[in-house]
Amino acid sequence: MFADGEDLVKLDSGKYFIDRDGDYFKYILEYLRNPGEEYVNYNAESTNKVLKEALFFGLKGLENNIRESLPVLT
């Protein structure tokens, strides 16, 4: 994500502003804190939105985990 500089806004403070949905970012943080745990959410709409965030952040492990769980949800 940072390697290609794709649409990143760097603030004067040196921090980066990432304009993503905060409701689903908690799942990204949970994955980063506990990468070996399986993503579980029984709401297909939420799961698809978390998948979108995983794709944006380039989290292949989370993406694969979600894709494996999707057939169970439908």
mmJSON file of the N, C-alpha and C atoms, coordinates in Angstrom:
{"data_MODEL":{"atom_site":{
"group_PDB":["ATOM","ATOM","ATOM","ATOM","ATOM","ATOM","ATOM","ATOM","ATOM","ATOM","ATOM","ATOM","ATOM","ATOM","ATOM","ATOM","ATOM","ATOM","ATOM","ATOM","ATOM","ATOM","ATOM","ATOM","ATOM","ATOM","ATOM","ATOM","ATOM","ATOM","ATOM","ATOM","ATOM","ATOM","ATOM","ATOM","ATOM","ATOM","ATOM","ATOM","ATOM","ATOM","ATOM","ATOM","ATOM","ATOM","ATOM","ATOM","ATOM","ATOM","ATOM","ATOM","ATOM","ATOM","ATOM","ATOM","ATOM","ATOM","ATOM","ATOM","ATOM","ATOM","ATOM","ATOM","ATOM","ATOM","ATOM","ATOM","ATOM","ATOM","ATOM","ATOM","ATOM","ATOM","ATOM","ATOM","ATOM","ATOM","ATOM","ATOM","ATOM","ATOM","ATOM","ATOM","ATOM","ATOM","ATOM","ATOM","ATOM","ATOM","ATOM","ATOM","ATOM","ATOM","ATOM","ATOM","ATOM","ATOM","ATOM","ATOM","ATOM","ATOM","ATOM","ATOM","ATOM","ATOM","ATOM","ATOM","ATOM","ATOM","ATOM","ATOM","ATOM","ATOM","ATOM","ATOM","ATOM","ATOM","ATOM","ATOM","ATOM","ATOM","ATOM","ATOM","ATOM","ATOM","ATOM","ATOM","ATOM","ATOM","ATOM","ATOM","ATOM","ATOM","ATOM","ATOM","ATOM","ATOM","ATOM","ATOM","ATOM","ATOM","ATOM","ATOM","ATOM","ATOM","ATOM","ATOM","ATOM","ATOM","ATOM","ATOM","ATOM","ATOM","ATOM","ATOM","ATOM","ATOM","ATOM","ATOM","ATOM","ATOM","ATOM","ATOM","ATOM","ATOM","ATOM","ATOM","ATOM","ATOM","ATOM","ATOM","ATOM","ATOM","ATOM","ATOM","ATOM","ATOM","ATOM","ATOM","ATOM","ATOM","ATOM","ATOM","ATOM","ATOM","ATOM","ATOM","ATOM","ATOM","ATOM","ATOM","ATOM","ATOM","ATOM","ATOM","ATOM","ATOM","ATOM","ATOM","ATOM","ATOM","ATOM","ATOM","ATOM","ATOM","ATOM","ATOM","ATOM","ATOM","ATOM","ATOM","ATOM","ATOM","ATOM","ATOM","ATOM","ATOM","ATOM","ATOM","ATOM","ATOM"],
"id":[1,2,3,4,5,6,7,8,9,10,11,12,13,14,15,16,17,18,19,20,21,22,23,24,25,26,27,28,29,30,31,32,33,34,35,36,37,38,39,40,41,42,43,44,45,46,47,48,49,50,51,52,53,54,55,56,57,58,59,60,61,62,63,64,65,66,67,68,69,70,71,72,73,74,75,76,77,78,79,80,81,82,83,84,85,86,87,88,89,90,91,92,93,94,95,96,97,98,99,100,101,102,103,104,105,106,107,108,109,110,111,112,113,114,115,116,117,118,119,120,121,122,123,124,125,126,127,128,129,130,131,132,133,134,135,136,137,138,139,140,141,142,143,144,145,146,147,148,149,150,151,152,153,154,155,156,157,158,159,160,161,162,163,164,165,166,167,168,169,170,171,172,173,174,175,176,177,178,179,180,181,182,183,184,185,186,187,188,189,190,191,192,193,194,195,196,197,198,199,200,201,202,203,204,205,206,207,208,209,210,211,212,213,214,215,216,217,218,219,220,221,222],
"type_symbol":["N","C","C","N","C","C","N","C","C","N","C","C","N","C","C","N","C","C","N","C","C","N","C","C","N","C","C","N","C","C","N","C","C","N","C","C","N","C","C","N","C","C","N","C","C","N","C","C","N","C","C","N","C","C","N","C","C","N","C","C","N","C","C","N","C","C","N","C","C","N","C","C","N","C","C","N","C","C","N","C","C","N","C","C","N","C","C","N","C","C","N","C","C","N","C","C","N","C","C","N","C","C","N","C","C","N","C","C","N","C","C","N","C","C","N","C","C","N","C","C","N","C","C","N","C","C","N","C","C","N","C","C","N","C","C","N","C","C","N","C","C","N","C","C","N","C","C","N","C","C","N","C","C","N","C","C","N","C","C","N","C","C","N","C","C","N","C","C","N","C","C","N","C","C","N","C","C","N","C","C","N","C","C","N","C","C","N","C","C","N","C","C","N","C","C","N","C","C","N","C","C","N","C","C","N","C","C","N","C","C","N","C","C","N","C","C","N","C","C","N","C","C"],
"label_atom_id":["N","CA","C","N","CA","C","N","CA","C","N","CA","C","N","CA","C","N","CA","C","N","CA","C","N","CA","C","N","CA","C","N","CA","C","N","CA","C","N","CA","C","N","CA","C","N","CA","C","N","CA","C","N","CA","C","N","CA","C","N","CA","C","N","CA","C","N","CA","C","N","CA","C","N","CA","C","N","CA","C","N","CA","C","N","CA","C","N","CA","C","N","CA","C","N","CA","C","N","CA","C","N","CA","C","N","CA","C","N","CA","C","N","CA","C","N","CA","C","N","CA","C","N","CA","C","N","CA","C","N","CA","C","N","CA","C","N","CA","C","N","CA","C","N","CA","C","N","CA","C","N","CA","C","N","CA","C","N","CA","C","N","CA","C","N","CA","C","N","CA","C","N","CA","C","N","CA","C","N","CA","C","N","CA","C","N","CA","C","N","CA","C","N","CA","C","N","CA","C","N","CA","C","N","CA","C","N","CA","C","N","CA","C","N","CA","C","N","CA","C","N","CA","C","N","CA","C","N","CA","C","N","CA","C","N","CA","C","N","CA","C","N","CA","C","N","CA","C","N","CA","C","N","CA","C","N","CA","C"],
"label_alt_id":[null,null,null,null,null,null,null,null,null,null,null,null,null,null,null,null,null,null,null,null,null,null,null,null,null,null,null,null,null,null,null,null,null,null,null,null,null,null,null,null,null,null,null,null,null,null,null,null,null,null,null,null,null,null,null,null,null,null,null,null,null,null,null,null,null,null,null,null,null,null,null,null,null,null,null,null,null,null,null,null,null,null,null,null,null,null,null,null,null,null,null,null,null,null,null,null,null,null,null,null,null,null,null,null,null,null,null,null,null,null,null,null,null,null,null,null,null,null,null,null,null,null,null,null,null,null,null,null,null,null,null,null,null,null,null,null,null,null,null,null,null,null,null,null,null,null,null,null,null,null,null,null,null,null,null,null,null,null,null,null,null,null,null,null,null,null,null,null,null,null,null,null,null,null,null,null,null,null,null,null,null,null,null,null,null,null,null,null,null,null,null,null,null,null,null,null,null,null,null,null,null,null,null,null,null,null,null,null,null,null,null,null,null,null,null,null,null,null,null,null,null,null],
"label_comp_id":["MET","MET","MET","PHE","PHE","PHE","ALA","ALA","ALA","ASP","ASP","ASP","GLY","GLY","GLY","GLU","GLU","GLU","ASP","ASP","ASP","LEU","LEU","LEU","VAL","VAL","VAL","LYS","LYS","LYS","LEU","LEU","LEU","ASP","ASP","ASP","SER","SER","SER","GLY","GLY","GLY","LYS","LYS","LYS","TYR","TYR","TYR","PHE","PHE","PHE","ILE","ILE","ILE","ASP","ASP","ASP","ARG","ARG","ARG","ASP","ASP","ASP","GLY","GLY","GLY","ASP","ASP","ASP","TYR","TYR","TYR","PHE","PHE","PHE","LYS","LYS","LYS","TYR","TYR","TYR","ILE","ILE","ILE","LEU","LEU","LEU","GLU","GLU","GLU","TYR","TYR","TYR","LEU","LEU","LEU","ARG","ARG","ARG","ASN","ASN","ASN","PRO","PRO","PRO","GLY","GLY","GLY","GLU","GLU","GLU","GLU","GLU","GLU","TYR","TYR","TYR","VAL","VAL","VAL","ASN","ASN","ASN","TYR","TYR","TYR","ASN","ASN","ASN","ALA","ALA","ALA","GLU","GLU","GLU","SER","SER","SER","THR","THR","THR","ASN","ASN","ASN","LYS","LYS","LYS","VAL","VAL","VAL","LEU","LEU","LEU","LYS","LYS","LYS","GLU","GLU","GLU","ALA","ALA","ALA","LEU","LEU","LEU","PHE","PHE","PHE","PHE","PHE","PHE","GLY","GLY","GLY","LEU","LEU","LEU","LYS","LYS","LYS","GLY","GLY","GLY","LEU","LEU","LEU","GLU","GLU","GLU","ASN","ASN","ASN","ASN","ASN","ASN","ILE","ILE","ILE","ARG","ARG","ARG","GLU","GLU","GLU","SER","SER","SER","LEU","LEU","LEU","PRO","PRO","PRO","VAL","VAL","VAL","LEU","LEU","LEU","THR","THR","THR"],
"label_asym_id":["A","A","A","A","A","A","A","A","A","A","A","A","A","A","A","A","A","A","A","A","A","A","A","A","A","A","A","A","A","A","A","A","A","A","A","A","A","A","A","A","A","A","A","A","A","A","A","A","A","A","A","A","A","A","A","A","A","A","A","A","A","A","A","A","A","A","A","A","A","A","A","A","A","A","A","A","A","A","A","A","A","A","A","A","A","A","A","A","A","A","A","A","A","A","A","A","A","A","A","A","A","A","A","A","A","A","A","A","A","A","A","A","A","A","A","A","A","A","A","A","A","A","A","A","A","A","A","A","A","A","A","A","A","A","A","A","A","A","A","A","A","A","A","A","A","A","A","A","A","A","A","A","A","A","A","A","A","A","A","A","A","A","A","A","A","A","A","A","A","A","A","A","A","A","A","A","A","A","A","A","A","A","A","A","A","A","A","A","A","A","A","A","A","A","A","A","A","A","A","A","A","A","A","A","A","A","A","A","A","A","A","A","A","A","A","A","A","A","A","A","A","A"],
"label_entity_id":["1","1","1","1","1","1","1","1","1","1","1","1","1","1","1","1","1","1","1","1","1","1","1","1","1","1","1","1","1","1","1","1","1","1","1","1","1","1","1","1","1","1","1","1","1","1","1","1","1","1","1","1","1","1","1","1","1","1","1","1","1","1","1","1","1","1","1","1","1","1","1","1","1","1","1","1","1","1","1","1","1","1","1","1","1","1","1","1","1","1","1","1","1","1","1","1","1","1","1","1","1","1","1","1","1","1","1","1","1","1","1","1","1","1","1","1","1","1","1","1","1","1","1","1","1","1","1","1","1","1","1","1","1","1","1","1","1","1","1","1","1","1","1","1","1","1","1","1","1","1","1","1","1","1","1","1","1","1","1","1","1","1","1","1","1","1","1","1","1","1","1","1","1","1","1","1","1","1","1","1","1","1","1","1","1","1","1","1","1","1","1","1","1","1","1","1","1","1","1","1","1","1","1","1","1","1","1","1","1","1","1","1","1","1","1","1","1","1","1","1","1","1"],
"label_seq_id":[1,1,1,2,2,2,3,3,3,4,4,4,5,5,5,6,6,6,7,7,7,8,8,8,9,9,9,10,10,10,11,11,11,12,12,12,13,13,13,14,14,14,15,15,15,16,16,16,17,17,17,18,18,18,19,19,19,20,20,20,21,21,21,22,22,22,23,23,23,24,24,24,25,25,25,26,26,26,27,27,27,28,28,28,29,29,29,30,30,30,31,31,31,32,32,32,33,33,33,34,34,34,35,35,35,36,36,36,37,37,37,38,38,38,39,39,39,40,40,40,41,41,41,42,42,42,43,43,43,44,44,44,45,45,45,46,46,46,47,47,47,48,48,48,49,49,49,50,50,50,51,51,51,52,52,52,53,53,53,54,54,54,55,55,55,56,56,56,57,57,57,58,58,58,59,59,59,60,60,60,61,61,61,62,62,62,63,63,63,64,64,64,65,65,65,66,66,66,67,67,67,68,68,68,69,69,69,70,70,70,71,71,71,72,72,72,73,73,73,74,74,74],
"pdbx_PDB_ins_code":[null,null,null,null,null,null,null,null,null,null,null,null,null,null,null,null,null,null,null,null,null,null,null,null,null,null,null,null,null,null,null,null,null,null,null,null,null,null,null,null,null,null,null,null,null,null,null,null,null,null,null,null,null,null,null,null,null,null,null,null,null,null,null,null,null,null,null,null,null,null,null,null,null,null,null,null,null,null,null,null,null,null,null,null,null,null,null,null,null,null,null,null,null,null,null,null,null,null,null,null,null,null,null,null,null,null,null,null,null,null,null,null,null,null,null,null,null,null,null,null,null,null,null,null,null,null,null,null,null,null,null,null,null,null,null,null,null,null,null,null,null,null,null,null,null,null,null,null,null,null,null,null,null,null,null,null,null,null,null,null,null,null,null,null,null,null,null,null,null,null,null,null,null,null,null,null,null,null,null,null,null,null,null,null,null,null,null,null,null,null,null,null,null,null,null,null,null,null,null,null,null,null,null,null,null,null,null,null,null,null,null,null,null,null,null,null,null,null,null,null,null,null],
"Cartn_x":[0.824,0.0,0.87,1.907,2.773,3.839,4.136,5.195,4.869,3.618,3.275,2.726,2.487,2.01,0.626,-0.139,-1.453,-2.419,-2.727,-3.74,-3.582,-2.351,-2.138,-1.929,-2.534,-2.398,-1.539,-0.374,0.507,0.258,-0.059,-0.336,0.966,0.877,2.06,2.753,1.991,2.544,3.375,3.316,4.031,3.17,1.956,1.037,0.295,-0.217,-0.988,-2.472,-3.252,-4.702,-5.23,-5.942,-6.515,-8.027,-8.711,-10.149,-10.893,-11.12,-11.822,-12.923,-13.812,-14.94,-14.468,-14.612,-14.174,-14.933,-16.176,-16.972,-16.328,-15.601,-15.018,-13.523,-12.922,-11.49,-11.169,-12.14,-11.895,-11.565,-12.14,-11.847,-10.426,-9.986,-8.611,-7.642,-7.899,-7.035,-7.021,-8.184,-8.267,-7.434,-7.498,-6.702,-5.211,-4.808,-3.395,-2.894,-3.743,-3.359,-3.307,-4.154,-4.272,-4.345,-3.249,-3.3,-3.638,-3.476,-3.771,-5.225,-5.998,-7.393,-8.26,-9.263,-10.184,-11.178,-11.445,-12.454,-13.823,-14.64,-15.99,-16.983,-17.92,-19.01,-20.141,-21.291,-22.379,-23.297,-22.875,-23.637,-22.935,-23.555,-22.917,-22.582,-23.437,-23.178,-21.92,-21.813,-20.624,-19.376,-19.502,-18.362,-17.865,-18.755,-18.349,-17.659,-18.098,-17.46,-16.079,-15.925,-14.604,-13.682,-14.208,-13.42,-12.922,-13.767,-13.372,-12.22,-12.282,-11.212,-9.929,-10.059,-8.883,-8.193,-8.983,-8.413,-7.699,-8.305,-7.688,-6.342,-6.299,-5.082,-4.089,-4.449,-3.538,-3.29,-4.307,-4.178,-4.656,-3.746,-4.08,-4.574,-3.979,-4.406,-5.85,-6.225,-7.601,-8.527,-8.086,-8.886,-9.195,-8.167,-8.361,-9.28,-9.089,-9.914,-11.385,-11.661,-13.039,-13.612,-12.831,-13.333,-13.678,-12.914,-13.214,-14.506,-14.867,-16.08,-17.329,-17.176,-18.324,-19.324,-18.886,-19.889,-20.808,-20.302,-21.084,-22.185,-21.921,-22.859,-24.003,-23.813,-24.824,-25.777],
"Cartn_y":[-1.189,0.0,1.255,1.279,2.448,2.418,1.237,1.105,1.847,1.775,2.422,3.835,4.249,5.605,5.889,4.851,4.966,5.805,7.0,7.866,8.091,8.171,8.417,9.902,10.397,11.803,11.872,12.501,12.662,14.034,14.055,15.29,15.982,17.258,18.008,17.369,16.674,16.019,14.786,14.367,13.18,11.926,12.04,10.916,10.82,9.634,9.419,9.397,10.016,10.002,8.947,7.981,6.91,6.997,7.352,7.579,6.275,5.506,4.231,4.187,3.225,3.09,2.599,3.435,3.104,1.956,1.725,0.632,-0.724,-0.843,-2.127,-2.187,-1.053,-1.034,-1.837,-1.95,-2.734,-4.188,-4.69,-6.061,-6.168,-5.123,-5.08,-5.09,-4.253,-4.208,-5.55,-6.16,-7.456,-8.496,-8.476,-9.407,-9.143,-7.887,-7.552,-7.906,-7.788,-8.142,-9.649,-10.377,-11.827,-12.516,-12.507,-12.987,-14.46,-15.271,-16.686,-17.036,-16.077,-16.359,-16.241,-17.078,-17.083,-15.929,-15.272,-14.214,-14.864,-14.468,-15.023,-13.875,-13.844,-12.879,-13.518,-13.629,-14.344,-13.431,-12.219,-11.261,-11.109,-11.577,-11.568,-10.162,-9.186,-7.812,-7.266,-7.447,-6.986,-7.705,-8.997,-9.784,-9.279,-8.965,-8.431,-7.084,-6.28,-4.974,-5.132,-6.088,-6.356,-6.908,-7.735,-8.239,-7.078,-6.104,-4.925,-4.193,-4.083,-3.424,-4.258,-5.58,-6.45,-6.299,-6.196,-5.988,-4.645,-3.603,-2.274,-2.276,-2.899,-2.889,-3.974,-4.802,-5.832,-6.949,-7.293,-8.342,-9.675,-10.346,-11.589,-12.675,-12.767,-13.786,-13.587,-12.363,-12.058,-12.26,-11.835,-12.021,-13.504,-14.34,-15.782,-16.373,-15.943,-16.423,-16.102,-14.88,-14.456,-15.217,-15.315,-16.027,-17.479,-18.095,-19.474,-19.564,-18.492,-18.519,-18.086,-17.413,-16.895,-17.955,-19.103,-20.091,-20.551,-20.531,-20.939,-19.907,-18.649,-17.578,-17.487,-17.99,-17.81,-18.979],
"Cartn_z":[0.0,0.0,0.0,0.807,0.864,-0.222,-0.734,-1.73,-3.021,-3.458,-4.726,-4.528,-3.261,-2.983,-3.523,-3.743,-4.367,-3.531,-4.007,-3.415,-1.916,-1.436,-0.021,0.219,1.281,1.645,2.895,2.773,3.919,4.525,5.805,6.517,6.899,7.246,7.657,8.856,9.674,10.859,10.499,9.236,8.798,8.827,9.347,9.392,8.063,7.789,6.563,6.889,6.023,6.143,5.181,5.738,4.929,5.088,4.029,4.075,3.789,4.862,4.751,5.802,5.684,6.595,7.961,8.978,10.326,10.95,10.51,11.069,10.795,9.717,9.337,9.612,9.953,10.242,11.491,12.406,13.622,13.277,12.194,11.778,11.209,10.551,10.041,11.213,12.212,13.393,14.117,14.259,14.93,14.187,12.869,12.071,12.271,12.259,12.42,13.816,14.797,16.172,16.375,15.672,15.845,14.491,13.732,12.346,12.183,13.197,13.054,13.296,13.814,14.125,12.88,12.822,11.688,11.803,10.687,10.654,10.688,11.648,11.753,11.86,10.92,10.953,10.163,10.776,10.133,9.329,9.114,8.326,6.981,5.903,4.579,4.11,4.389,3.959,4.626,5.932,6.647,6.168,5.956,5.501,4.156,3.249,1.942,2.086,3.039,3.251,3.868,4.779,5.351,4.266,3.381,2.255,1.405,1.142,0.369,1.058,2.381,3.134,3.081,3.197,3.119,1.77,0.71,-0.627,-0.701,-0.15,-0.181,0.54,1.71,2.515,2.101,1.136,0.641,1.638,2.419,3.429,2.858,2.171,1.476,2.425,3.612,4.567,4.982,5.288,5.664,4.471,3.307,2.091,1.876,1.962,1.758,2.815,4.057,5.157,4.906,4.476,4.214,3.026,1.962,0.769,1.088,1.983,2.38,3.155,3.872,4.693,3.923,2.796,2.062,1.607,1.084,0.658,1.798,3.02,4.175,4.453,4.1,4.408,3.41,2.208,1.174,1.097],
"occupancy":[1.0,1.0,1.0,1.0,1.0,1.0,1.0,1.0,1.0,1.0,1.0,1.0,1.0,1.0,1.0,1.0,1.0,1.0,1.0,1.0,1.0,1.0,1.0,1.0,1.0,1.0,1.0,1.0,1.0,1.0,1.0,1.0,1.0,1.0,1.0,1.0,1.0,1.0,1.0,1.0,1.0,1.0,1.0,1.0,1.0,1.0,1.0,1.0,1.0,1.0,1.0,1.0,1.0,1.0,1.0,1.0,1.0,1.0,1.0,1.0,1.0,1.0,1.0,1.0,1.0,1.0,1.0,1.0,1.0,1.0,1.0,1.0,1.0,1.0,1.0,1.0,1.0,1.0,1.0,1.0,1.0,1.0,1.0,1.0,1.0,1.0,1.0,1.0,1.0,1.0,1.0,1.0,1.0,1.0,1.0,1.0,1.0,1.0,1.0,1.0,1.0,1.0,1.0,1.0,1.0,1.0,1.0,1.0,1.0,1.0,1.0,1.0,1.0,1.0,1.0,1.0,1.0,1.0,1.0,1.0,1.0,1.0,1.0,1.0,1.0,1.0,1.0,1.0,1.0,1.0,1.0,1.0,1.0,1.0,1.0,1.0,1.0,1.0,1.0,1.0,1.0,1.0,1.0,1.0,1.0,1.0,1.0,1.0,1.0,1.0,1.0,1.0,1.0,1.0,1.0,1.0,1.0,1.0,1.0,1.0,1.0,1.0,1.0,1.0,1.0,1.0,1.0,1.0,1.0,1.0,1.0,1.0,1.0,1.0,1.0,1.0,1.0,1.0,1.0,1.0,1.0,1.0,1.0,1.0,1.0,1.0,1.0,1.0,1.0,1.0,1.0,1.0,1.0,1.0,1.0,1.0,1.0,1.0,1.0,1.0,1.0,1.0,1.0,1.0,1.0,1.0,1.0,1.0,1.0,1.0,1.0,1.0,1.0,1.0,1.0,1.0,1.0,1.0,1.0,1.0,1.0,1.0],
"B_iso_or_equiv":[0.0,0.0,0.0,0.0,0.0,0.0,0.0,0.0,0.0,0.0,0.0,0.0,0.0,0.0,0.0,0.0,0.0,0.0,0.0,0.0,0.0,0.0,0.0,0.0,0.0,0.0,0.0,0.0,0.0,0.0,0.0,0.0,0.0,0.0,0.0,0.0,0.0,0.0,0.0,0.0,0.0,0.0,0.0,0.0,0.0,0.0,0.0,0.0,0.0,0.0,0.0,0.0,0.0,0.0,0.0,0.0,0.0,0.0,0.0,0.0,0.0,0.0,0.0,0.0,0.0,0.0,0.0,0.0,0.0,0.0,0.0,0.0,0.0,0.0,0.0,0.0,0.0,0.0,0.0,0.0,0.0,0.0,0.0,0.0,0.0,0.0,0.0,0.0,0.0,0.0,0.0,0.0,0.0,0.0,0.0,0.0,0.0,0.0,0.0,0.0,0.0,0.0,0.0,0.0,0.0,0.0,0.0,0.0,0.0,0.0,0.0,0.0,0.0,0.0,0.0,0.0,0.0,0.0,0.0,0.0,0.0,0.0,0.0,0.0,0.0,0.0,0.0,0.0,0.0,0.0,0.0,0.0,0.0,0.0,0.0,0.0,0.0,0.0,0.0,0.0,0.0,0.0,0.0,0.0,0.0,0.0,0.0,0.0,0.0,0.0,0.0,0.0,0.0,0.0,0.0,0.0,0.0,0.0,0.0,0.0,0.0,0.0,0.0,0.0,0.0,0.0,0.0,0.0,0.0,0.0,0.0,0.0,0.0,0.0,0.0,0.0,0.0,0.0,0.0,0.0,0.0,0.0,0.0,0.0,0.0,0.0,0.0,0.0,0.0,0.0,0.0,0.0,0.0,0.0,0.0,0.0,0.0,0.0,0.0,0.0,0.0,0.0,0.0,0.0,0.0,0.0,0.0,0.0,0.0,0.0,0.0,0.0,0.0,0.0,0.0,0.0,0.0,0.0,0.0,0.0,0.0,0.0],
"pdbx_formal_charge":[null,null,null,null,null,null,null,null,null,null,null,null,null,null,null,null,null,null,null,null,null,null,null,null,null,null,null,null,null,null,null,null,null,null,null,null,null,null,null,null,null,null,null,null,null,null,null,null,null,null,null,null,null,null,null,null,null,null,null,null,null,null,null,null,null,null,null,null,null,null,null,null,null,null,null,null,null,null,null,null,null,null,null,null,null,null,null,null,null,null,null,null,null,null,null,null,null,null,null,null,null,null,null,null,null,null,null,null,null,null,null,null,null,null,null,null,null,null,null,null,null,null,null,null,null,null,null,null,null,null,null,null,null,null,null,null,null,null,null,null,null,null,null,null,null,null,null,null,null,null,null,null,null,null,null,null,null,null,null,null,null,null,null,null,null,null,null,null,null,null,null,null,null,null,null,null,null,null,null,null,null,null,null,null,null,null,null,null,null,null,null,null,null,null,null,null,null,null,null,null,null,null,null,null,null,null,null,null,null,null,null,null,null,null,null,null,null,null,null,null,null,null],
"auth_seq_id":[1,1,1,2,2,2,3,3,3,4,4,4,5,5,5,6,6,6,7,7,7,8,8,8,9,9,9,10,10,10,11,11,11,12,12,12,13,13,13,14,14,14,15,15,15,16,16,16,17,17,17,18,18,18,19,19,19,20,20,20,21,21,21,22,22,22,23,23,23,24,24,24,25,25,25,26,26,26,27,27,27,28,28,28,29,29,29,30,30,30,31,31,31,32,32,32,33,33,33,34,34,34,35,35,35,36,36,36,37,37,37,38,38,38,39,39,39,40,40,40,41,41,41,42,42,42,43,43,43,44,44,44,45,45,45,46,46,46,47,47,47,48,48,48,49,49,49,50,50,50,51,51,51,52,52,52,53,53,53,54,54,54,55,55,55,56,56,56,57,57,57,58,58,58,59,59,59,60,60,60,61,61,61,62,62,62,63,63,63,64,64,64,65,65,65,66,66,66,67,67,67,68,68,68,69,69,69,70,70,70,71,71,71,72,72,72,73,73,73,74,74,74],
"auth_comp_id":["MET","MET","MET","PHE","PHE","PHE","ALA","ALA","ALA","ASP","ASP","ASP","GLY","GLY","GLY","GLU","GLU","GLU","ASP","ASP","ASP","LEU","LEU","LEU","VAL","VAL","VAL","LYS","LYS","LYS","LEU","LEU","LEU","ASP","ASP","ASP","SER","SER","SER","GLY","GLY","GLY","LYS","LYS","LYS","TYR","TYR","TYR","PHE","PHE","PHE","ILE","ILE","ILE","ASP","ASP","ASP","ARG","ARG","ARG","ASP","ASP","ASP","GLY","GLY","GLY","ASP","ASP","ASP","TYR","TYR","TYR","PHE","PHE","PHE","LYS","LYS","LYS","TYR","TYR","TYR","ILE","ILE","ILE","LEU","LEU","LEU","GLU","GLU","GLU","TYR","TYR","TYR","LEU","LEU","LEU","ARG","ARG","ARG","ASN","ASN","ASN","PRO","PRO","PRO","GLY","GLY","GLY","GLU","GLU","GLU","GLU","GLU","GLU","TYR","TYR","TYR","VAL","VAL","VAL","ASN","ASN","ASN","TYR","TYR","TYR","ASN","ASN","ASN","ALA","ALA","ALA","GLU","GLU","GLU","SER","SER","SER","THR","THR","THR","ASN","ASN","ASN","LYS","LYS","LYS","VAL","VAL","VAL","LEU","LEU","LEU","LYS","LYS","LYS","GLU","GLU","GLU","ALA","ALA","ALA","LEU","LEU","LEU","PHE","PHE","PHE","PHE","PHE","PHE","GLY","GLY","GLY","LEU","LEU","LEU","LYS","LYS","LYS","GLY","GLY","GLY","LEU","LEU","LEU","GLU","GLU","GLU","ASN","ASN","ASN","ASN","ASN","ASN","ILE","ILE","ILE","ARG","ARG","ARG","GLU","GLU","GLU","SER","SER","SER","LEU","LEU","LEU","PRO","PRO","PRO","VAL","VAL","VAL","LEU","LEU","LEU","THR","THR","THR"],
"auth_asym_id":["A","A","A","A","A","A","A","A","A","A","A","A","A","A","A","A","A","A","A","A","A","A","A","A","A","A","A","A","A","A","A","A","A","A","A","A","A","A","A","A","A","A","A","A","A","A","A","A","A","A","A","A","A","A","A","A","A","A","A","A","A","A","A","A","A","A","A","A","A","A","A","A","A","A","A","A","A","A","A","A","A","A","A","A","A","A","A","A","A","A","A","A","A","A","A","A","A","A","A","A","A","A","A","A","A","A","A","A","A","A","A","A","A","A","A","A","A","A","A","A","A","A","A","A","A","A","A","A","A","A","A","A","A","A","A","A","A","A","A","A","A","A","A","A","A","A","A","A","A","A","A","A","A","A","A","A","A","A","A","A","A","A","A","A","A","A","A","A","A","A","A","A","A","A","A","A","A","A","A","A","A","A","A","A","A","A","A","A","A","A","A","A","A","A","A","A","A","A","A","A","A","A","A","A","A","A","A","A","A","A","A","A","A","A","A","A","A","A","A","A","A","A"],
"auth_atom_id":["N","CA","C","N","CA","C","N","CA","C","N","CA","C","N","CA","C","N","CA","C","N","CA","C","N","CA","C","N","CA","C","N","CA","C","N","CA","C","N","CA","C","N","CA","C","N","CA","C","N","CA","C","N","CA","C","N","CA","C","N","CA","C","N","CA","C","N","CA","C","N","CA","C","N","CA","C","N","CA","C","N","CA","C","N","CA","C","N","CA","C","N","CA","C","N","CA","C","N","CA","C","N","CA","C","N","CA","C","N","CA","C","N","CA","C","N","CA","C","N","CA","C","N","CA","C","N","CA","C","N","CA","C","N","CA","C","N","CA","C","N","CA","C","N","CA","C","N","CA","C","N","CA","C","N","CA","C","N","CA","C","N","CA","C","N","CA","C","N","CA","C","N","CA","C","N","CA","C","N","CA","C","N","CA","C","N","CA","C","N","CA","C","N","CA","C","N","CA","C","N","CA","C","N","CA","C","N","CA","C","N","CA","C","N","CA","C","N","CA","C","N","CA","C","N","CA","C","N","CA","C","N","CA","C","N","CA","C","N","CA","C","N","CA","C","N","CA","C","N","CA","C","N","CA","C","N","CA","C"],
"pdbx_PDB_model_num":[1,1,1,1,1,1,1,1,1,1,1,1,1,1,1,1,1,1,1,1,1,1,1,1,1,1,1,1,1,1,1,1,1,1,1,1,1,1,1,1,1,1,1,1,1,1,1,1,1,1,1,1,1,1,1,1,1,1,1,1,1,1,1,1,1,1,1,1,1,1,1,1,1,1,1,1,1,1,1,1,1,1,1,1,1,1,1,1,1,1,1,1,1,1,1,1,1,1,1,1,1,1,1,1,1,1,1,1,1,1,1,1,1,1,1,1,1,1,1,1,1,1,1,1,1,1,1,1,1,1,1,1,1,1,1,1,1,1,1,1,1,1,1,1,1,1,1,1,1,1,1,1,1,1,1,1,1,1,1,1,1,1,1,1,1,1,1,1,1,1,1,1,1,1,1,1,1,1,1,1,1,1,1,1,1,1,1,1,1,1,1,1,1,1,1,1,1,1,1,1,1,1,1,1,1,1,1,1,1,1,1,1,1,1,1,1,1,1,1,1,1,1]
}}}
